[in-house]
Amino acid sequence: MNKKNKFFSTILATLVGTAIWIPSAQAAFILDTKIGEALLKNSGDATELAAMKAAAGNDNLILDLKVNSFTAYENGAGSGEWYLDINPDTPGYFLLKFGTGSDKDIANTYFFQNIGEMTKLVWSNEQVGLLSGGSAGGNIGRLSHYTTFDPTFHQTGEIPEPATLALVGLGLFAIGAIRRRKS
C-alpha cells in the first residue's frame, strides 16, 4: 500500500470510528406529543383519569400506573429535555403532575401521548411551562408524580401499520412481475 492510500485509509478509519462513538455518547430522544394541560388541585386517580380522557379524546383509557418515587434524567446537560426510563408495555398516554410553589393559578398537570421514544417518557422544559427547569427557576424536584394510561380498545376497520406496508410491498412486487413478464 503506498503512502497516499495508507493516509486516506487512516483518515477514513478515524472518521468512521468517530461517527460510531459520537452517537453512543449522547442519545437523542424524540419528544412525546403534548396533548394538553390543566390546573388540577386534586391529584386523585379518578380526577386524573377523567382529565386524561378529556385531553386524549378517548373514553376507553384505563389508569395503568401511578408512581411517586422515580428518577428523571436530563437528556444532556443544559438540553432542557427530560426523560423517565420506564419501558412501557405499549404506547399509550401519560401525565406529569408538578408542584407550582406559591403560584396557584398556573397549569400543574401536563398530558402526553407516548409516541416518540417507546422505552421512555420524554418531555422538554417548554412543554411543561419550564417547571422541570429553565429560565423560570423551575427544577425537576417539582415533579410530584407521573401516571400512565393505556387504551383498552382497538378500533375495528383499521389496518395495522405492518399490514399496510406488507400490502404496499405486495402491490409493488406484482407490478414489477407484470412488467417483467411483458418484456
C-alpha positions, 0 to 999 in steps of 0.5 A: 500500500503506498503512502497516499492510500495508507493516509486516506485509509487512516483518515477514513478509519478515524472518521468512521470510528468517530461517527460510531462513538459520537452517537453512543455518547449522547442519545437523542430522544424524540419528544412525546406529543403534548396533548394538553394541560390543566390546573388540577388541585386534586391529584386523585386517580379518578380526577386524573383519569377523567382529565386524561380522557378529556385531553386524549379524546378517548373514553376507553383509557384505563389508569395503568400506573401511578408512581411517586418515587422515580428518577428523571434524567436530563437528556444532556446537560443544559438540553432542557429535555427530560426523560423517565426510563420506564419501558412501557408495555405499549404506547399509550398516554401519560401525565406529569403532575408538578408542584407550582410553589406559591403560584396557584393559578398556573397549569400543574398537570401536563398530558402526553401521548407516548409516541416518540421514544417507546422505552421512555417518557420524554418531555422538554422544559417548554412543554411543561411551562419550564417547571422541570427547569429553565429560565423560570427557576423551575427544577425537576424536584417539582415533579410530584408524580407521573401516571400512565394510561393505556387504551383498552380498545382497538378500533375495528376497520383499521389496518395495522401499520405492518399490514399496510406496508406488507400490502404496499410491498405486495402491490409493488412486487406484482407490478414489477412481475407484470412488467417483467413478464411483458418484456 
